[in-house]
Amino acid sequence: MLFNSSVNMLTFLVGVLFICWSFGEVFSESPCSRAESLVCGEDWITYINECYANKAKKKIKWNGPCPPTKCRCNRLMIDVCGSNGMEYSNPCVARCHGVTQFTMGKCDNAERQ
């Protein structure tokens, strides 16, 4: 018999619960959905969705993936307004920031990237 008494079994279960609780598996916040809605965190890491960024305690810079680390664009100034309301110096820079939809010209009251 694995447990000689109900006290030993209770002690075992309390130990297991403590270990699980220590690792945040039992009493943690609800788990994040695996639904993909990429966001770029303030740490320039792309998170699968807002929940994962929040669990990492990171603010979201914008919706969409972070730009690749080796993105090269020319310096032509052809202002575009991204669908996220941010202004970029040209379409290449917008794409490097994960913005695939934009309009030509400056944004009204936008931050510049």
N, CA, C and O atoms as a GROMACS GRO file, in nm:
protein
  452
    1MET      N    1   0.085  -0.118   0.000
    1MET     CA    2   0.000   0.000   0.000
    1MET      C    3   0.089   0.123   0.000
    1MET      O    4   0.184   0.133   0.077
    2LEU      N    5   0.056   0.218  -0.088
    2LEU     CA    6   0.137   0.338  -0.103
    2LEU      C    7   0.126   0.428   0.019
    2LEU      O    8   0.226   0.482   0.066
    3PHE      N    9   0.005   0.446   0.071
    3PHE     CA   10  -0.016   0.531   0.187
    3PHE      C   11  -0.066   0.446   0.303
    3PHE      O   12  -0.162   0.370   0.288
    4ASN      N   13   0.000   0.459   0.419
    4ASN     CA   14  -0.038   0.381   0.536
    4ASN      C   15  -0.158   0.439   0.608
    4ASN      O   16  -0.228   0.367   0.680
    5SER      N   17  -0.182   0.564   0.591
    5SER     CA   18  -0.295   0.624   0.661
    5SER      C   19  -0.349   0.742   0.581
    5SER      O   20  -0.286   0.791   0.487
    6SER      N   21  -0.465   0.786   0.620
    6SER     CA   22  -0.524   0.901   0.553
    6SER      C   23  -0.443   1.027   0.581
    6SER      O   24  -0.446   1.121   0.501
    7VAL      N   25  -0.372   1.032   0.694
    7VAL     CA   26  -0.288   1.147   0.728
    7VAL      C   27  -0.173   1.156   0.628
    7VAL      O   28  -0.141   1.265   0.580
    8ASN      N   29  -0.109   1.040   0.597
    8ASN     CA   30  -0.001   1.041   0.499
    8ASN      C   31  -0.052   1.085   0.362
    8ASN      O   32   0.016   1.160   0.291
    9MET      N   33  -0.170   1.039   0.324
    9MET     CA   34  -0.226   1.079   0.195
    9MET      C   35  -0.257   1.228   0.193
    9MET      O   36  -0.231   1.295   0.093
   10LEU      N   37  -0.312   1.280   0.301
   10LEU     CA   38  -0.342   1.422   0.311
   10LEU      C   39  -0.214   1.504   0.303
   10LEU      O   40  -0.209   1.606   0.233
   11THR      N   41  -0.111   1.461   0.373
   11THR     CA   42   0.019   1.530   0.369
   11THR      C   43   0.074   1.530   0.226
   11THR      O   44   0.126   1.632   0.179
   12PHE      N   45   0.062   1.418   0.159
   12PHE     CA   46   0.108   1.408   0.021
   12PHE      C   47   0.031   1.505  -0.069
   12PHE      O   48   0.091   1.578  -0.148
   13LEU      N   49  -0.101   1.506  -0.058
   13LEU     CA   50  -0.183   1.594  -0.142
   13LEU      C   51  -0.156   1.742  -0.115
   13LEU      O   52  -0.151   1.822  -0.208
   14VAL      N   53  -0.137   1.777   0.012
   14VAL     CA   54  -0.102   1.916   0.046
   14VAL      C   55   0.032   1.952  -0.017
   14VAL      O   56   0.048   2.063  -0.069
   15GLY      N   57   0.126   1.862  -0.013
   15GLY     CA   58   0.257   1.887  -0.075
   15GLY      C   59   0.245   1.907  -0.225
   15GLY      O   60   0.308   1.997  -0.281
   16VAL      N   61   0.166   1.823  -0.291
   16VAL     CA   62   0.146   1.837  -0.436
   16VAL      C   63   0.079   1.969  -0.469
   16VAL      O   64   0.121   2.039  -0.561
   17LEU      N   65  -0.025   2.004  -0.392
   17LEU     CA   66  -0.092   2.133  -0.416
   17LEU      C   67   0.002   2.250  -0.395
   17LEU      O   68  -0.002   2.346  -0.472
   18PHE      N   69   0.087   2.244  -0.294
   18PHE     CA   70   0.183   2.351  -0.269
   18PHE      C   71   0.280   2.365  -0.386
   18PHE      O   72   0.309   2.476  -0.431
   19ILE      N   73   0.330   2.253  -0.434
   19ILE     CA   74   0.424   2.256  -0.548
   19ILE      C   75   0.355   2.315  -0.670
   19ILE      O   76   0.412   2.400  -0.739
   20CYS      N   77   0.234   2.270  -0.698
   20CYS     CA   78   0.160   2.324  -0.813
   20CYS      C   79   0.134   2.472  -0.796
   20CYS      O   80   0.148   2.550  -0.891
   21TRP      N   81   0.094   2.511  -0.675
   21TRP     CA   82   0.068   2.652  -0.649
   21TRP      C   83   0.195   2.734  -0.666
   21TRP      O   84   0.190   2.846  -0.718
   22SER      N   85   0.307   2.681  -0.623
   22SER     CA   86   0.435   2.752  -0.635
   22SER      C   87   0.468   2.780  -0.780
   22SER      O   88   0.526   2.884  -0.812
   23PHE      N   89   0.432   2.689  -0.868
   23PHE     CA   90   0.460   2.708  -1.010
   23PHE      C   91   0.346   2.776  -1.082
   23PHE      O   92   0.351   2.793  -1.204
   24GLY      N   93   0.242   2.816  -1.009
   24GLY     CA   94   0.133   2.890  -1.068
   24GLY      C   95   0.040   2.807  -1.154
   24GLY      O   96  -0.030   2.862  -1.238
   25GLU      N   97   0.039   2.676  -1.136
   25GLU     CA   98  -0.043   2.592  -1.222
   25GLU      C   99  -0.187   2.577  -1.173
   25GLU      O  100  -0.277   2.555  -1.254
   26VAL      N  101  -0.210   2.590  -1.043
   26VAL     CA  102  -0.343   2.565  -0.991
   26VAL      C  103  -0.420   2.694  -0.967
   26VAL      O  104  -0.535   2.707  -1.009
   27PHE      N  105  -0.357   2.789  -0.899
   27PHE     CA  106  -0.428   2.909  -0.857
   27PHE      C  107  -0.391   3.032  -0.939
   27PHE      O  108  -0.412   3.144  -0.893
   28SER      N  109  -0.338   3.014  -1.057
   28SER     CA  110  -0.298   3.128  -1.140
   28SER      C  111  -0.418   3.189  -1.208
   28SER      O  112  -0.529   3.135  -1.203
   29GLU      N  113  -0.395   3.302  -1.272
   29GLU     CA  114  -0.499   3.365  -1.351
   29GLU      C  115  -0.541   3.268  -1.461
   29GLU      O  116  -0.474   3.169  -1.487
   30SER      N  117  -0.652   3.299  -1.522
   30SER     CA  118  -0.697   3.210  -1.628
   30SER      C  119  -0.593   3.206  -1.740
   30SER      O  120  -0.528   3.307  -1.768
   31PRO      N  121  -0.577   3.093  -1.804
   31PRO     CA  122  -0.476   3.080  -1.909
   31PRO      C  123  -0.513   3.163  -2.032
   31PRO      O  124  -0.630   3.192  -2.057
   32CYS      N  125  -0.410   3.201  -2.106
   32CYS     CA  126  -0.431   3.279  -2.228
   32CYS      C  127  -0.482   3.189  -2.340
   32CYS      O  128  -0.448   3.071  -2.348
   33SER      N  129  -0.563   3.246  -2.423
   33SER     CA  130  -0.611   3.177  -2.542
   33SER      C  131  -0.495   3.161  -2.639
   33SER      O  132  -0.403   3.243  -2.641
   34ARG      N  133  -0.499   3.058  -2.720
   34ARG     CA  134  -0.395   3.038  -2.822
   34ARG      C  135  -0.434   3.106  -2.952
   34ARG      O  136  -0.365   3.092  -3.053
   35ALA      N  137  -0.545   3.181  -2.951
   35ALA     CA  138  -0.588   3.252  -3.072
   35ALA      C  139  -0.482   3.354  -3.110
   35ALA      O  140  -0.437   3.433  -3.027
   36GLU      N  141  -0.442   3.351  -3.235
   36GLU     CA  142  -0.334   3.439  -3.280
   36GLU      C  143  -0.387   3.576  -3.321
   36GLU      O  144  -0.468   3.589  -3.413
   37SER      N  145  -0.339   3.676  -3.250
   37SER     CA  146  -0.368   3.816  -3.280
   37SER      C  147  -0.242   3.891  -3.240
   37SER      O  148  -0.239   3.958  -3.136
   38LEU      N  149  -0.138   3.880  -3.321
   38LEU     CA  150  -0.004   3.926  -3.285
   38LEU      C  151   0.000   4.070  -3.240
   38LEU      O  152  -0.066   4.156  -3.297
   39VAL      N  153   0.080   4.096  -3.135
   39VAL     CA  154   0.104   4.230  -3.085
   39VAL      C  155   0.252   4.247  -3.060
   39VAL      O  156   0.323   4.151  -3.028
   40CYS      N  157   0.300   4.370  -3.075
   40CYS     CA  158   0.440   4.401  -3.049
   40CYS      C  159   0.450   4.466  -2.911
   40CYS      O  160   0.388   4.569  -2.886
   41GLY      N  161   0.527   4.405  -2.824
   41GLY     CA  162   0.544   4.457  -2.689
   41GLY      C  163   0.648   4.567  -2.683
   41GLY      O  164   0.728   4.585  -2.775
   42GLU      N  165   0.646   4.641  -2.571
   42GLU     CA  166   0.742   4.749  -2.552
   42GLU      C  167   0.887   4.699  -2.552
   42GLU      O  168   0.980   4.777  -2.570
   43ASP      N  169   0.904   4.569  -2.532
   43ASP     CA  170   1.037   4.509  -2.532
   43ASP      C  171   1.077   4.462  -2.672
   43ASP      O  172   1.179   4.394  -2.688
   44TRP      N  173   0.997   4.498  -2.773
   44TRP     CA  174   1.020   4.462  -2.913
   44TRP      C  175   1.015   4.312  -2.938
   44TRP      O  176   1.080   4.260  -3.028
   45ILE      N  177   0.935   4.243  -2.857
   45ILE     CA  178   0.910   4.100  -2.876
   45ILE      C  179   0.767   4.087  -2.926
   45ILE      O  180   0.676   4.151  -2.873
   46THR      N  181   0.747   4.003  -3.027
   46THR     CA  182   0.613   3.977  -3.079
   46THR      C  183   0.547   3.870  -2.993
   46THR      O  184   0.600   3.760  -2.977
   47TYR      N  185   0.431   3.904  -2.938
   47TYR     CA  186   0.353   3.811  -2.856
   47TYR      C  187   0.236   3.758  -2.937
   47TYR      O  188   0.185   3.827  -3.025
   48ILE      N  189   0.194   3.634  -2.908
   48ILE     CA  190   0.087   3.570  -2.985
   48ILE      C  191  -0.044   3.648  -2.972
   48ILE      O  192  -0.124   3.650  -3.066
   49ASN      N  193  -0.068   3.711  -2.857
   49ASN     CA  194  -0.184   3.796  -2.840
   49ASN      C  195  -0.163   3.885  -2.717
   49ASN      O  196  -0.062   3.874  -2.648
   50GLU      N  197  -0.258   3.973  -2.692
   50GLU     CA  198  -0.246   4.072  -2.585
   50GLU      C  199  -0.233   4.006  -2.448
   50GLU      O  200  -0.162   4.058  -2.361
   51CYS      N  201  -0.299   3.894  -2.428
   51CYS     CA  202  -0.294   3.824  -2.299
   51CYS      C  203  -0.150   3.784  -2.264
   51CYS      O  204  -0.107   3.802  -2.150
   52TYR      N  205  -0.077   3.729  -2.361
   52TYR     CA  206   0.061   3.687  -2.335
   52TYR      C  207   0.151   3.807  -2.304
   52TYR      O  208   0.240   3.798  -2.220
   53ALA      N  209   0.128   3.920  -2.371
   53ALA     CA  210   0.205   4.041  -2.342
   53ALA      C  211   0.175   4.089  -2.201
   53ALA      O  212   0.266   4.128  -2.127
   54ASN      N  213   0.048   4.086  -2.163
   54ASN     CA  214   0.010   4.128  -2.028
   54ASN      C  215   0.071   4.036  -1.922
   54ASN      O  216   0.116   4.083  -1.818
   55LYS      N  217   0.072   3.906  -1.948
   55LYS     CA  218   0.132   3.812  -1.852
   55LYS      C  219   0.282   3.837  -1.838
   55LYS      O  220   0.340   3.812  -1.732
   56ALA      N  221   0.346   3.886  -1.945
   56ALA     CA  222   0.488   3.920  -1.939
   56ALA      C  223   0.509   4.059  -1.879
   56ALA      O  224   0.622   4.106  -1.867
   57LYS      N  225   0.397   4.123  -1.842
   57LYS     CA  226   0.399   4.258  -1.783
   57LYS      C  227   0.462   4.360  -1.877
   57LYS      O  228   0.540   4.445  -1.835
   58LYS      N  229   0.427   4.349  -2.006
   58LYS     CA  230   0.477   4.442  -2.107
   58LYS      C  231   0.362   4.519  -2.168
   58LYS      O  232   0.256   4.463  -2.196
   59LYS      N  233   0.383   4.648  -2.188
   59LYS     CA  234   0.285   4.730  -2.257
   59LYS      C  235   0.293   4.699  -2.406
   59LYS      O  236   0.397   4.655  -2.455
   60ILE      N  237   0.184   4.722  -2.476
   60ILE     CA  238   0.179   4.694  -2.619
   60ILE      C  239   0.212   4.820  -2.696
   60ILE      O  240   0.149   4.924  -2.677
   61LYS      N  241   0.312   4.810  -2.784
   61LYS     CA  242   0.347   4.924  -2.869
   61LYS      C  243   0.245   4.940  -2.980
   61LYS      O  244   0.202   5.052  -3.008
   62TRP      N  245   0.205   4.831  -3.044
   62TRP     CA  246   0.104   4.833  -3.148
   62TRP      C  247   0.054   4.692  -3.176
   62TRP      O  248   0.117   4.593  -3.140
   63ASN      N  249  -0.060   4.686  -3.242
   63ASN     CA  250  -0.114   4.558  -3.287
   63ASN      C  251  -0.038   4.514  -3.410
   63ASN      O  252  -0.010   4.595  -3.498
   64GLY      N  253  -0.003   4.389  -3.417
   64GLY     CA  254   0.077   4.337  -3.527
   64GLY      C  255   0.214   4.300  -3.477
   64GLY      O  256   0.253   4.338  -3.366
   65PRO      N  257   0.289   4.226  -3.558
   65PRO     CA  258   0.422   4.181  -3.515
   65PRO      C  259   0.522   4.295  -3.507
   65PRO      O  260   0.506   4.399  -3.571
   66CYS      N  261   0.625   4.273  -3.428
   66CYS     CA  262   0.736   4.370  -3.421
   66CYS      C  263   0.814   4.361  -3.552
   66CYS      O  264   0.814   4.258  -3.619
   67PRO      N  265   0.882   4.470  -3.587
   67PRO     CA  266   0.959   4.467  -3.712
   67PRO      C  267   1.075   4.370  -3.702
   67PRO      O  268   1.128   4.345  -3.594
   68PRO      N  269   1.114   4.315  -3.815
   68PRO     CA  270   1.233   4.229  -3.813
   68PRO      C  271   1.355   4.311  -3.771
   68PRO      O  272   1.360   4.432  -3.793
   69THR      N  273   1.450   4.244  -3.711
   69THR     CA  274   1.567   4.316  -3.661
   69THR      C  275   1.657   4.366  -3.772
   69THR      O  276   1.735   4.460  -3.751
   70LYS      N  277   1.648   4.307  -3.889
   70LYS     CA  278   1.735   4.349  -3.999
   70LYS      C  279   1.652   4.402  -4.115
   70LYS      O  280   1.659   4.350  -4.226
   71CYS      N  281   1.573   4.503  -4.088
   71CYS     CA  282   1.490   4.562  -4.191
   71CYS      C  283   1.563   4.684  -4.247
   71CYS      O  284   1.602   4.774  -4.173
   72ARG      N  285   1.581   4.685  -4.377
   72ARG     CA  286   1.654   4.796  -4.440
   72ARG      C  287   1.561   4.870  -4.535
   72ARG      O  288   1.501   4.811  -4.624
   73CYS      N  289   1.551   4.999  -4.514
   73CYS     CA  290   1.467   5.083  -4.598
   73CYS      C  291   1.548   5.203  -4.646
   73CYS      O  292   1.645   5.244  -4.582
   74ASN      N  293   1.506   5.257  -4.759
   74ASN     CA  294   1.573   5.378  -4.806
   74ASN      C  295   1.526   5.496  -4.722
   74ASN      O  296   1.435   5.482  -4.640
   75ARG      N  297   1.586   5.610  -4.743
   75ARG     CA  298   1.554   5.727  -4.662
   75ARG      C  299   1.462   5.825  -4.734
   75ARG      O  300   1.450   5.940  -4.693
   76LEU      N  301   1.398   5.780  -4.838
   76LEU     CA  302   1.304   5.867  -4.908
   76LEU      C  303   1.190   5.903  -4.813
   76LEU      O  304   1.136   5.817  -4.744
   77MET      N  305   1.154   6.029  -4.811
   77MET     CA  306   1.046   6.074  -4.725
   77MET      C  307   0.916   6.077  -4.805
   77MET      O  308   0.887   6.176  -4.873
   78ILE      N  309   0.841   5.971  -4.796
   78ILE     CA  310   0.709   5.960  -4.861
   78ILE      C  311   0.613   5.923  -4.749
   78ILE      O  312   0.581   5.806  -4.730
   79ASP      N  313   0.567   6.022  -4.675
   79ASP     CA  314   0.486   5.996  -4.556
   79ASP      C  315   0.368   5.906  -4.585
   79ASP      O  316   0.298   5.921  -4.686
   80VAL      N  317   0.346   5.811  -4.494
   80VAL     CA  318   0.228   5.726  -4.499
   80VAL      C  319   0.167   5.719  -4.360
   80VAL      O  320   0.237   5.731  -4.259
   81CYS      N  321   0.036   5.700  -4.356
   81CYS     CA  322  -0.036   5.687  -4.230
   81CYS      C  323  -0.079   5.542  -4.217
   81CYS      O  324  -0.158   5.492  -4.298
   82GLY      N  325  -0.028   5.474  -4.116
   82GLY     CA  326  -0.060   5.334  -4.096
   82GLY      C  327  -0.200   5.313  -4.042
   82GLY      O  328  -0.259   5.403  -3.982
   83SER      N  329  -0.254   5.195  -4.064
   83SER     CA  330  -0.388   5.162  -4.015
   83SER      C  331  -0.395   5.166  -3.863
   83SER      O  332  -0.504   5.166  -3.806
   84ASN      N  333  -0.279   5.169  -3.797
   84ASN     CA  334  -0.272   5.179  -3.651
   84ASN      C  335  -0.269   5.323  -3.602
   84ASN      O  336  -0.258   5.348  -3.482
   85GLY      N  337  -0.278   5.420  -3.697
   85GLY     CA  338  -0.279   5.561  -3.660
   85GLY      C  339  -0.141   5.621  -3.643
   85GLY      O  340  -0.128   5.738  -3.607
   86MET      N  341  -0.037   5.543  -3.668
   86MET     CA  342   0.100   5.592  -3.658
   86MET      C  343   0.148   5.640  -3.794
   86MET      O  344   0.107   5.586  -3.898
   87GLU      N  345   0.234   5.740  -3.794
   87GLU     CA  346   0.288   5.794  -3.918
   87GLU      C  347   0.429   5.740  -3.941
   87GLU      O  348   0.510   5.734  -3.848
   88TYR      N  349   0.457   5.702  -4.066
   88TYR     CA  350   0.587   5.646  -4.103
   88TYR      C  351   0.646   5.727  -4.217
   88TYR      O  352   0.574   5.788  -4.296
   89SER      N  353   0.779   5.727  -4.225
   89SER     CA  354   0.846   5.809  -4.326
   89SER      C  355   0.830   5.755  -4.467
   89SER      O  356   0.844   5.831  -4.562
   90ASN      N  357   0.803   5.627  -4.483
   90ASN     CA  358   0.774   5.569  -4.615
   90ASN      C  359   0.711   5.431  -4.598
   90ASN      O  360   0.712   5.376  -4.488
   91PRO      N  361   0.657   5.374  -4.706
   91PRO     CA  362   0.590   5.244  -4.695
   91PRO      C  363   0.680   5.132  -4.642
   91PRO      O  364   0.633   5.044  -4.569
   92CYS      N  365   0.807   5.134  -4.676
   92CYS     CA  366   0.899   5.030  -4.629
   92CYS      C  367   0.910   5.031  -4.477
   92CYS      O  368   0.906   4.927  -4.412
   93VAL      N  369   0.923   5.151  -4.420
   93VAL     CA  370   0.934   5.163  -4.275
   93VAL      C  371   0.804   5.115  -4.209
   93VAL      O  372   0.809   5.051  -4.104
   94ALA      N  373   0.690   5.145  -4.269
   94ALA     CA  374   0.562   5.098  -4.215
   94ALA      C  375   0.559   4.946  -4.213
   94ALA      O  376   0.521   4.885  -4.113
   95ARG      N  377   0.599   4.884  -4.324
   95ARG     CA  378   0.599   4.737  -4.330
   95ARG      C  379   0.695   4.678  -4.227
   95ARG      O  380   0.666   4.574  -4.168
   96CYS      N  381   0.809   4.743  -4.205
   96CYS     CA  382   0.906   4.695  -4.106
   96CYS      C  383   0.849   4.698  -3.965
   96CYS      O  384   0.893   4.624  -3.877
   97HIS      N  385   0.750   4.783  -3.943
   97HIS     CA  386   0.684   4.791  -3.814
   97HIS      C  387   0.559   4.704  -3.810
   97HIS      O  388   0.479   4.713  -3.717
   98GLY      N  389   0.543   4.619  -3.911
   98GLY     CA  390   0.430   4.525  -3.911
   98GLY      C  391   0.300   4.583  -3.964
   98GLY      O  392   0.196   4.518  -3.954
   99VAL      N  393   0.304   4.702  -4.020
   99VAL     CA  394   0.183   4.766  -4.073
   99VAL      C  395   0.173   4.733  -4.221
   99VAL      O  396   0.260   4.770  -4.300
  100THR      N  397   0.068   4.664  -4.258
  100THR     CA  398   0.051   4.625  -4.399
  100THR      C  399  -0.052   4.711  -4.470
  100THR      O  400  -0.058   4.711  -4.593
  101GLN      N  401  -0.133   4.784  -4.394
  101GLN     CA  402  -0.232   4.872  -4.455
  101GLN      C  403  -0.202   5.015  -4.414
  101GLN      O  404  -0.186   5.045  -4.296
  102PHE      N  405  -0.193   5.103  -4.513
  102PHE     CA  406  -0.164   5.244  -4.486
  102PHE      C  407  -0.216   5.328  -4.601
  102PHE      O  408  -0.244   5.278  -4.709
  103THR      N  409  -0.227   5.458  -4.575
  103THR     CA  410  -0.266   5.552  -4.679
  103THR      C  411  -0.152   5.650  -4.698
  103THR      O  412  -0.075   5.678  -4.606
  104MET      N  413  -0.141   5.702  -4.817
  104MET     CA  414  -0.036   5.798  -4.848
  104MET      C  415  -0.067   5.930  -4.776
  104MET      O  416  -0.182   5.972  -4.768
  105GLY      N  417   0.036   5.994  -4.726
  105GLY     CA  418   0.020   6.122  -4.658
  105GLY      C  419   0.032   6.108  -4.508
  105GLY      O  420   0.043   5.998  -4.453
  106LYS      N  421   0.030   6.224  -4.443
  106LYS     CA  422   0.045   6.229  -4.298
  106LYS      C  423  -0.085   6.193  -4.228
  106LYS      O  424  -0.194   6.208  -4.283
  107CYS      N  425  -0.070   6.145  -4.106
  107CYS     CA  426  -0.187   6.117  -4.020
  107CYS      C  427  -0.225   6.244  -3.946
  107CYS      O  428  -0.142   6.333  -3.926
  108ASP      N  429  -0.349   6.252  -3.906
  108ASP     CA  430  -0.392   6.361  -3.818
  108ASP      C  431  -0.357   6.324  -3.675
  108ASP      O  432  -0.401   6.220  -3.627
  109ASN      N  433  -0.281   6.407  -3.606
  109ASN     CA  434  -0.246   6.387  -3.464
  109ASN      C  435  -0.185   6.250  -3.438
  109ASN      O  436  -0.231   6.178  -3.349
  110ALA      N  437  -0.083   6.213  -3.511
  110ALA     CA  438  -0.022   6.080  -3.495
  110ALA      C  439   0.120   6.092  -3.442
  110ALA      O  440   0.186   6.195  -3.458
  111GLU      N  441   0.164   5.985  -3.379
  111GLU     CA  442   0.305   5.974  -3.342
  111GLU      C  443   0.383   5.934  -3.467
  111GLU      O  444   0.331   5.865  -3.555
  112ARG      N  445   0.507   5.978  -3.473
  112ARG     CA  446   0.590   5.944  -3.589
  112ARG      C  447   0.689   5.834  -3.554
  112ARG      O  448   0.750   5.836  -3.447
  113GLN      N  449   0.704   5.737  -3.643
  113GLN     CA  450   0.800   5.629  -3.624
  113GLN      C  451   0.919   5.650  -3.714
  113GLN      O  452   1.012   5.569  -3.713
   0.00000   0.00000   0.00000
